[in-house]
């Protein structure tokens, strides 16, 4: 039985993780931490079967003998939580986005020197991971590529971490891209942002959840690879997979690909 704690347990994603862990037969939810919701019983958040209340500090994680912690908070909090996990020998599964390459390199060093391991993924939806892999495989056979990512209007960053990673992987898969054809931009930003030379367009709209299209084109044909998530439960199979694997993956693992043998 893997003992699991959740950072940000009072948030919508944190509460969803708590319920998924609670329902998994091989996992045990032993602690929930969220300074903004300290003292609230998880049952008040609709998490059935739990007698836990949300704690203010990380002491509850150590007191419960936790094996692994899940973090779906915000970037600033996730930095502190990762440092705490490495220092205290608790495995970390992190879905918070916004880490730079240099920050990931620093955490790789930190967990190499720790008794704990970490899995950091910009997207825990298995379908999204497959979408990125399919796009990477297809890229060398096309001359042009663009990404459109669509999210709810509460998402603070643009482009999304998934779009950034997709663009970088497409760009790395092929160096033979057609030149930008636009000669005159009538409205600033009409061609989106550029990530390693791949145009990325971000939509923030009420009614959306998390969606992404990769558009690939060559003379006479196009290929569209699209993934849609409609609710937070879409992330849970990937989170549970990471919790079951993190103890076997020394140091830092970035992305779910390695866990899916892709």
C-alpha positions in Angstrom: 0.0 0.0 0.0 1.4 3.4 -1.0 0.7 6.2 1.5 -0.2 9.4 -0.4 -0.5 13.0 0.7 -1.9 15.9 -1.4 -0.6 19.5 -1.6 -3.4 22.0 -2.4 -6.0 19.6 -1.3 -8.7 22.3 -0.9 -8.5 23.3 -4.5 -10.7 21.7 -7.3 -7.8 19.7 -8.7 -6.5 18.8 -5.3 -9.9 17.5 -4.2 -10.2 15.5 -7.3 -6.8 13.9 -6.6 -7.8 13.1 -3.0 -10.9 11.3 -4.2 -9.0 9.3 -6.9 -6.4 8.2 -4.3 -9.2 7.4 -1.8 -10.8 5.2 -4.4 -7.7 3.3 -5.5 -7.3 -0.1 -3.8 -3.5 0.0 -3.7 -3.2 3.6 -2.4 -4.0 5.2 0.9 -4.7 8.9 1.4 -3.0 9.7 4.7 -2.6 13.5 4.6 -4.0 16.6 2.9 -2.2 20.0 3.1 -3.5 23.4 2.1 -2.9 26.5 4.2 -5.8 28.3 2.6 -8.3 25.6 3.7 -6.8 24.3 6.9 -9.2 22.7 9.3 -11.8 21.7 6.7 -12.9 18.1 6.7 -12.4 16.4 3.3 -16.0 15.2 3.6 -17.1 18.8 3.3 -15.5 18.9 -0.1 -17.5 15.9 -1.2 -14.7 13.4 -0.8 -16.4 10.2 0.2 -14.9 7.7 2.7 -12.2 10.0 4.2 -12.0 11.0 7.8 -9.1 13.4 7.2 -9.1 17.1 7.7 -6.9 19.5 5.8 -3.6 20.5 7.6 -1.9 23.8 7.5 1.7 22.5 7.4 3.9 19.8 6.0 4.3 18.2 9.5 1.1 16.1 8.8 2.9 14.5 5.8 5.8 13.3 7.9 3.6 12.3 10.9 1.6 10.1 8.5 4.7 8.3 7.2 3.9 9.4 3.6 5.6 7.7 0.7 4.6 10.2 -2.1 3.0 13.6 -2.4 0.9 14.9 -5.3 1.2 18.7 -6.1 -1.3 20.6 -8.2 -0.9 24.1 -6.8 0.7 27.1 -8.4 4.3 27.5 -9.5 5.6 29.5 -6.6 4.1 27.0 -4.1 5.3 24.0 -6.1 8.9 25.2 -6.0 8.8 25.3 -2.2 7.0 21.9 -2.0 9.5 20.2 -4.3 12.4 21.5 -2.2 10.7 20.2 0.9 10.1 16.8 -0.6 13.7 16.4 -1.7 15.0 17.5 1.7 12.6 15.2 3.6 12.9 12.1 1.4 9.3 12.1 0.2 8.6 11.2 -3.5 6.8 14.0 -5.5 4.3 13.8 -8.3 3.8 17.3 -9.7 1.3 18.5 -12.2 1.8 22.2 -11.6 3.2 23.9 -14.8 5.5 26.8 -15.4 9.0 25.3 -14.7 11.8 26.6 -16.9 14.5 24.3 -18.3 17.0 25.6 -15.8 14.7 25.0 -12.9 14.0 21.4 -14.1 17.8 20.9 -14.3 18.2 22.2 -10.7 15.5 19.8 -9.5 17.1 16.9 -11.3 20.3 17.6 -9.3 18.3 18.0 -6.1 16.5 14.7 -6.4 19.7 12.9 -7.6 21.1 13.8 -4.2 18.0 12.9 -2.3 16.5 9.7 -1.0 13.3 10.7 -2.9 12.3 10.8 -6.6 10.1 13.1 -8.6 7.8 13.0 -11.6 7.0 16.4 -13.1 4.6 16.4 -16.1 3.0 19.4 -17.9 0.0 17.1 -18.6 -1.1 14.0 -16.8 -3.8 13.2 -19.4 -2.7 10.0 -21.2 -4.4 11.0 -24.4 -2.5 14.3 -24.4 0.8 12.5 -24.0 -0.1 10.3 -26.9 -1.1 13.3 -29.0 2.4 14.8 -28.4 4.1 11.6 -29.4 1.9 11.2 -32.5 2.8 14.8 -33.6 6.5 14.2 -33.0 6.4 11.1 -35.2 4.5 12.9 -37.9 6.5 16.1 -38.0 9.3 14.9 -40.4 6.8 14.2 -43.1 5.3 17.7 -43.2 6.5 21.1 -44.2 4.5 23.3 -41.8 3.1 22.9 -38.3 1.0 25.1 -36.0 -0.6 24.5 -32.6 -3.9 25.8 -31.3 -4.5 25.3 -27.6 -7.9 26.1 -26.0 -8.5 26.5 -22.3 -11.0 27.9 -19.8 -10.8 31.6 -18.9 -9.3 30.9 -15.4 -6.0 29.6 -16.8 -3.3 32.2 -16.0 -0.5 31.2 -18.4 -0.3 31.2 -22.2 0.7 29.1 -24.0 0.0 26.1 -21.9 2.8 23.8 -20.7 1.5 21.1 -23.0 1.6 23.4 -26.0 5.1 24.5 -25.2 6.3 20.9 -24.9 4.5 19.9 -28.1 6.1 22.7 -30.1 9.6 21.9 -28.8 9.2 18.2 -29.6 7.9 18.9 -33.1 10.7 21.4 -33.7 13.3 18.9 -32.5 11.8 16.1 -34.7 12.4 18.1 -38.0 14.6 21.0 -39.0 13.2 21.3 -42.5 10.3 23.7 -42.2 8.8 26.0 -44.8 9.5 29.7 -44.2 6.9 31.9 -42.6 4.7 33.0 -45.5 3.1 36.1 -43.9 4.3 39.4 -45.4 2.1 41.8 -43.5 0.6 41.3 -40.0 -2.6 43.5 -39.9 -3.3 42.9 -36.2 -0.5 42.3 -33.7 -0.4 38.7 -32.5 -2.4 37.4 -35.4 0.2 34.7 -36.1 0.4 33.7 -32.5 3.5 33.2 -30.5 6.6 31.3 -31.7 8.1 28.4 -29.7 11.3 27.1 -31.4 9.8 28.4 -34.7 6.5 26.7 -34.3 3.5 29.1 -34.2 1.3 28.6 -31.1 -2.1 30.1 -30.7 -3.8 30.3 -27.3 -7.6 30.6 -26.8 -9.0 31.4 -23.3 -12.8 31.0 -23.3 -15.7 30.3 -20.9 -17.1 26.9 -21.6 -13.8 25.3 -22.5 -11.7 23.0 -20.3 -8.5 21.8 -21.9 -8.1 21.1 -25.6 -5.3 21.1 -28.2 -5.0 20.7 -31.9 -1.7 20.1 -33.8 -2.0 21.0 -37.5 0.5 19.6 -39.9 0.5 20.5 -43.6 2.3 19.5 -46.8 1.3 20.0 -50.4 -2.1 18.5 -51.1 -2.8 17.3 -47.5 -3.1 18.2 -43.9 -3.1 16.1 -40.7 -5.0 17.3 -37.6 -4.2 15.6 -34.2 -6.6 16.8 -31.5 -7.1 16.0 -27.9 -10.0 17.1 -25.6 -10.3 16.9 -21.9 -13.7 17.8 -20.5 -13.2 17.5 -16.7 -10.5 17.0 -14.1 -11.1 13.3 -13.9 -9.2 13.0 -17.2 -5.9 13.6 -15.3 -6.4 10.9 -12.7 -5.3 7.8 -14.6 -1.9 9.5 -15.3 -1.6 10.8 -11.7 -2.2 7.3 -10.3 0.2 5.8 -12.7 2.9 8.2 -11.6 2.2 7.5 -7.9 2.7 3.8 -8.6 5.9 4.4 -10.6 7.7 7.3 -8.9 9.3 5.1 -6.3 11.0 3.0 -9.1 12.3 6.0 -11.1 15.5 7.4 -9.5 16.0 11.2 -9.6 13.7 13.3 -11.8 11.4 12.1 -14.5 9.9 14.8 -16.8 6.7 13.8 -18.6 4.6 10.6 -18.6 6.3 9.2 -21.7 8.8 7.2 -19.8 6.1 5.7 -17.6 4.1 4.7 -20.7 7.2 3.2 -22.4 6.9 5.7 -25.3 
